[in-house]
């Protein structure tokens, strides 16, 4: 397994993995995903397994307790000390192999991310247990209405980093 920064040639596969992973109402446009990556290229990655892209992670500095809406192309707070994981997918053929947990744990412990004081995510599609198993906890968001674009089961989770 290799984790590397996103390159222009990766976007078609990223979109394909996204479409395989989410219901239609959670699918974001290529432009929306690219806007998030362009905001913070240092915190966005693809996951290669056997030289094929089998996952991706889009994370960016974002105010703790808040979250961008699905399909937004807004400018994010590059000075925030919270790293918000906006989207994280592993292809269906590689789920349940422990790759997801390893990638997130490596991200959290990476020295290049020591400038962040917290990490946050919105759990969708019953993924709360995955995030809690890594150490994140349910937190009341500052703007609960922002979760509405993520579906009825959306939950905001966060973890302080040391």
N, C-alpha and C positions, 0 to 999 in steps of 0.2 A: 504494500500500500504506500502511495506517495501523495502528499498534500502539497499543492503548489498554488501560486496566485493565478487568477483567471486571466486568460488571453482571449483576444477577439474571436479566434477560431472555436472557442469552447461554447459559445452561446447557443447554438442549435441543440447541442446535447443537454445543456442545462435546461432549456425549455422542454425538451422531450422528457427528462426525468421529472420535472415539475408536473407535467400533464399526467404522468403515470402515478404520481404520488397524491394528488389532491383532487377533490371534487371541483366541478366547474366554477362554483362561486368563490373558490379560493385561488384560482389561477390568475396570475399577474401577467401583464404584457411584458414583452421583451424590453421595451423602453423603460418601464417602471423598475424592473430588476437591474438594468444597466445603470439607471440613475443612482440606485442605492450603491452599486459597486463603485461607481465613479466618485462618490462622496468619500469613500474610504477604501481605496484599492489594497491597502496593507492588511485589511481585516476580512478580505473576501477570498475564498479559495475554491478549487475543485479537488476532488478526491479521485486519484487514479488507482485502479486495481488491474493488474495484468495489462498495463498500458492503455486501458480504456477509462474514460471518465464515468464514474459510477456514483458520484455524489457531488454536492456543492454546499457551501456555507456563505451566506451573505450577512455580515455583521458590520455595524457602524456605530460611532459615538452618537448617543441619543439621550436626551434628558431622562433621568431615572423617574419611573412612574408614568411615563408617557410612551406612546408607540405610534409609528406611522400607520396610516390606513392602507389597506390593500390597494394596490395600483396607484399609490401616490408617487409623485415625482418631485416632492418637496425637497428643499435644501435642508440638510440636517445640521445639528449643532456639533461642528467638528471639535469644539473645545470641551465637550461634555466628558466627565470622567467615568461615565457609565457606557459599557459596551453592550449594545442591544443586538441580539441575534435575531435578525428579521426572518431568515429562511434557512432551513437546514434539511437537506434531503439526501437519502441514500437510495439508490435504485432498488426496485423490488427484489431483484435477483441477489442482492447482497445485504439485505436486511437480516436481522437476527444473528449476525456473525460477530457482533461486538465492535464493528467499525465505528458506529456512531458515538458510542460512549468513549472510545479511545480518542477520537478526533476532538471531541469537546473537552475532555480532560487535558489533552495536550495543549489545546488553545488556552485554557485557563492558566496552565502552568508556564506558558511560554514567556520568556523574559521580555520579549518585544511588547507584551500586553501589560506589563507592570505599571504603566501609567494610568490604567483604569482601576477605579476603586470598587466597582461593582459590575455585574453582568446581569442582563435581563433577557427575557424571552416571553412570547405569548404562546402558550400551549394550545394547540388545536388538535382535533381528531383524537381525543383521548390520550395525548402524549404526556400528560402531567406526570405520570409515574416515571417515565424516562428522565425528565428534567429533575424531579425530586431525587432520583437515585444518584444523580451527579452532585447534588448539594443545593439546588435551588429550592426556594420556598415560595408559597403563595403569598402575594403582597397585594394590597388594595391599590389599584392604579390611581394616579392623580386625575385622569380623565377617563372614567369608565365607559363613556360613550364611544371612545376611540376603539374599543374592543369590538363594537358591533359589526364592523366589516369582516371580522374573523369568524363569525358564526356564533351560535348560541352557547357552544361549549368552551369558548375562549377564556383562558385564565392567564393572568399576568403573574410571572414568577421572577424572582431575583435572588442574587447571592452576593454578599460582600466578598471582595477579594483581599487577600493579605499581602 
